């Protein structure tokens, strides 16, 4: 019982760290690229910082689920980090070219669809499977929708595209505006919920397949 409590606490700390790393990396990246040209030193530094943050996040996700007992799949972790970086950059580029609020929402929907295979591959990797063993899962589709919704709300509030009600009065934090604070809080809430659900899903035992396979009777066929 004590050992299980320690594991639960450690995984809780891991989810908090995952959230902190993601929100920090995205906030720094947006601050660098929001007003910069697509091809500029500021944009390149922002993308490099975002890639590093996503790499740390992917590594933390593996360790949070498996601890250090299972070797870290370095190629899978790096590939997932680069894939998520590319998706964030692509989404932001689509938002910059979007026409009005409707365009931003459409970009968010496309972002969610593109995130599904990425989250499915991440779930496969932390479970010790081949990352591309499957590309769509019902659970990871929900995670993708949650992430895209949080990202959309975050960007709309931070950039001032959606104004906060007059009764929302939050003092500035370290010089950041009310919109920046509220947007970061919305992003952090969505990221925390997503990481928590992703870890819980990854820890669930795999279901046994009912289909017969060419295996020994002493082995188990898993999906």
C-alpha positions as CSV (number, residue, x, y, z in Angstrom):
1,X,0.0,0.0,0.0
2,X,2.8,2.4,0.9
3,X,4.7,1.6,-2.3
4,X,1.5,2.2,-4.4
5,X,1.0,5.5,-2.6
6,X,4.5,6.5,-3.5
7,X,4.1,5.6,-7.1
8,X,0.9,7.6,-7.3
9,X,2.5,10.6,-5.8
10,X,5.5,10.4,-8.1
11,X,3.2,10.1,-11.1
12,X,1.2,13.1,-9.9
13,X,4.5,15.1,-9.7
14,X,5.3,13.9,-13.2
15,X,2.0,15.2,-14.5
16,X,2.6,18.6,-12.9
17,X,6.1,18.7,-14.4
18,X,4.7,17.7,-17.8
19,X,2.3,20.6,-17.6
20,X,4.9,23.1,-16.5
21,X,7.3,22.2,-19.3
22,X,4.7,22.3,-22.0
23,X,3.1,25.6,-20.9
24,X,6.6,27.2,-20.5
25,X,7.8,26.1,-23.8
26,X,4.7,27.2,-25.6
27,X,4.6,30.6,-23.9
28,X,8.2,31.3,-24.7
29,X,7.7,30.2,-28.3
30,X,4.6,32.3,-28.8
31,X,6.3,35.3,-27.3
32,X,9.2,34.9,-29.8
33,X,7.2,34.2,-33.0
34,X,4.0,36.2,-32.5
35,X,5.2,39.4,-34.0
36,X,8.2,38.0,-36.0
37,X,8.6,37.1,-39.7
38,X,8.2,33.3,-40.4
39,X,11.9,33.3,-41.5
40,X,13.8,35.3,-38.9
41,X,16.2,34.7,-36.0
42,X,13.5,35.1,-33.5
43,X,11.3,32.6,-35.2
44,X,14.1,30.1,-35.5
45,X,15.1,30.5,-31.8
46,X,11.4,30.0,-30.8
47,X,11.0,26.8,-32.8
48,X,14.3,25.5,-31.4
49,X,13.2,26.2,-27.9
50,X,9.8,24.6,-28.6
51,X,11.5,21.5,-29.9
52,X,13.6,21.2,-26.8
53,X,10.6,21.6,-24.6
54,X,8.6,19.0,-26.5
55,X,11.7,16.6,-26.2
56,X,11.8,17.1,-22.5
57,X,8.0,16.5,-22.3
58,X,8.2,13.3,-24.3
59,X,10.9,12.0,-22.1
60,X,9.0,12.9,-18.9
61,X,5.9,11.2,-20.2
62,X,7.8,8.0,-20.7
63,X,9.4,8.2,-17.2
64,X,6.1,9.2,-15.5
65,X,4.4,6.0,-16.8
66,X,7.2,3.5,-16.7
67,X,9.8,4.9,-14.3
68,X,13.4,4.1,-15.1
69,X,12.7,0.3,-15.2
70,X,12.1,0.3,-19.0
71,X,14.7,1.7,-21.4
72,X,13.8,5.0,-23.0
73,X,13.0,4.5,-26.8
74,X,15.3,7.4,-27.9
75,X,14.2,7.4,-31.5
76,X,10.5,7.3,-30.7
77,X,10.9,10.1,-28.1
78,X,12.8,12.3,-30.5
79,X,10.4,11.6,-33.4
80,X,7.3,12.4,-31.2
81,X,8.9,15.7,-30.1
82,X,9.7,16.8,-33.6
83,X,6.2,15.7,-34.8
84,X,4.5,17.7,-32.1
85,X,6.7,20.8,-32.8
86,X,5.8,20.6,-36.5
87,X,2.1,20.4,-35.6
88,X,2.2,23.4,-33.3
89,X,4.1,25.4,-35.9
90,X,1.7,24.4,-38.7
91,X,-1.3,25.2,-36.5
92,X,0.1,28.7,-35.7
93,X,0.8,29.3,-39.3
94,X,-2.8,28.4,-40.2
95,X,-4.1,30.6,-37.5
96,X,-2.1,33.6,-38.8
97,X,-3.6,33.1,-42.2
98,X,-7.1,32.4,-41.0
99,X,-9.9,34.8,-41.8
100,X,-11.7,35.8,-38.6
101,X,-12.9,33.7,-35.7
102,X,-14.4,31.0,-38.0
103,X,-11.0,30.5,-39.6
104,X,-9.3,30.1,-36.2
105,X,-11.9,27.5,-35.2
106,X,-11.4,25.6,-38.5
107,X,-7.6,25.6,-37.8
108,X,-8.3,24.2,-34.3
109,X,-10.4,21.4,-35.7
110,X,-7.7,20.5,-38.2
111,X,-5.1,20.7,-35.4
112,X,-7.2,18.2,-33.4
113,X,-7.4,15.8,-36.3
114,X,-3.7,15.9,-36.9
115,X,-2.9,15.4,-33.2
116,X,-4.8,12.0,-33.1
117,X,-2.1,9.9,-34.7
118,X,0.6,11.7,-32.7
119,X,-1.0,10.9,-29.4
120,X,-1.8,7.4,-30.5
121,X,1.9,6.9,-31.4
122,X,2.9,8.3,-28.0
123,X,0.6,5.9,-26.2
124,X,2.0,3.0,-28.2
125,X,5.5,4.1,-27.4
126,X,5.0,4.3,-23.6
127,X,3.4,0.9,-23.6
128,X,6.4,-0.6,-25.2
129,X,4.7,-1.1,-28.6
130,X,5.8,0.0,-32.0
131,X,4.8,3.7,-32.2
132,X,3.0,3.2,-35.5
133,X,1.3,0.0,-34.5
134,X,-2.0,1.9,-34.6
135,X,-2.9,5.5,-35.5
136,X,-6.3,6.1,-34.1
137,X,-7.8,5.3,-30.7
138,X,-11.0,6.6,-29.1
139,X,-9.1,7.8,-26.0
140,X,-6.4,9.6,-27.9
141,X,-8.9,11.3,-30.1
142,X,-10.4,12.8,-26.9
143,X,-6.9,13.9,-25.8
144,X,-6.4,15.6,-29.2
145,X,-9.7,17.5,-29.0
146,X,-8.8,18.7,-25.4
147,X,-5.4,19.9,-26.5
148,X,-6.7,21.7,-29.6
149,X,-9.5,23.4,-27.6
150,X,-7.1,24.6,-25.0
151,X,-4.7,25.9,-27.6
152,X,-7.4,27.8,-29.4
153,X,-8.7,29.4,-26.2
154,X,-5.2,30.3,-25.1
155,X,-4.3,32.0,-28.4
156,X,-7.6,33.9,-28.7
157,X,-7.3,35.3,-25.2
158,X,-3.6,36.0,-25.2
159,X,-3.7,37.8,-28.6
160,X,-6.8,39.8,-27.6
161,X,-8.9,38.4,-30.4
162,X,-11.6,37.6,-27.7
163,X,-12.0,40.1,-25.0
164,X,-12.5,39.1,-21.4
165,X,-15.7,40.2,-19.6
166,X,-15.3,43.4,-17.6
167,X,-15.8,41.6,-14.3
168,X,-12.7,39.5,-14.9
169,X,-10.1,41.5,-12.9
170,X,-6.8,39.7,-12.4
171,X,-3.7,41.6,-11.4
172,X,-0.7,41.4,-13.7
173,X,1.9,38.8,-12.9
174,X,5.5,39.7,-13.5
175,X,4.4,42.4,-15.9
176,X,2.1,40.1,-18.0
177,X,-1.3,41.4,-18.9
178,X,-4.6,40.0,-17.7
179,X,-5.2,38.3,-21.0
180,X,-1.8,36.6,-20.9
181,X,-2.4,35.3,-17.4
182,X,-5.9,34.0,-18.1
183,X,-4.8,32.5,-21.4
184,X,-1.8,30.7,-19.8
185,X,-4.1,29.5,-17.0
186,X,-6.5,28.0,-19.6
187,X,-3.7,26.3,-21.5
188,X,-2.3,24.9,-18.2
189,X,-5.7,23.6,-17.2
190,X,-6.2,21.8,-20.5
191,X,-2.6,20.5,-20.5
192,X,-2.9,19.2,-17.0
193,X,-6.1,17.4,-17.7
194,X,-4.7,15.9,-20.9
195,X,-1.5,14.6,-19.3
196,X,-3.4,13.2,-16.4
197,X,-5.8,11.3,-18.7
198,X,-3.0,10.2,-20.9
199,X,-1.0,8.7,-18.0
200,X,-4.1,7.0,-16.7
201,X,-4.9,5.5,-20.1
202,X,-1.3,4.3,-20.6
203,X,-1.4,2.5,-17.2
204,X,-4.5,0.5,-18.1
205,X,-3.8,-3.1,-19.0
206,X,-4.2,-4.0,-22.6
207,X,-7.2,-6.0,-23.6
208,X,-6.8,-9.6,-24.7
209,X,-7.6,-10.2,-28.3
210,X,-10.3,-12.8,-29.0
211,X,-9.0,-13.6,-32.4
212,X,-6.9,-16.7,-32.8
213,X,-3.4,-16.3,-33.8
214,X,-0.3,-18.4,-34.7
215,X,1.0,-18.5,-31.2
216,X,2.0,-21.1,-28.7
217,X,-0.7,-22.1,-26.2
218,X,1.6,-20.8,-23.5
219,X,1.8,-17.3,-24.8
220,X,-0.8,-14.5,-24.8
221,X,-2.0,-12.7,-27.8
222,X,-2.4,-9.0,-27.0
223,X,-3.9,-6.3,-29.1
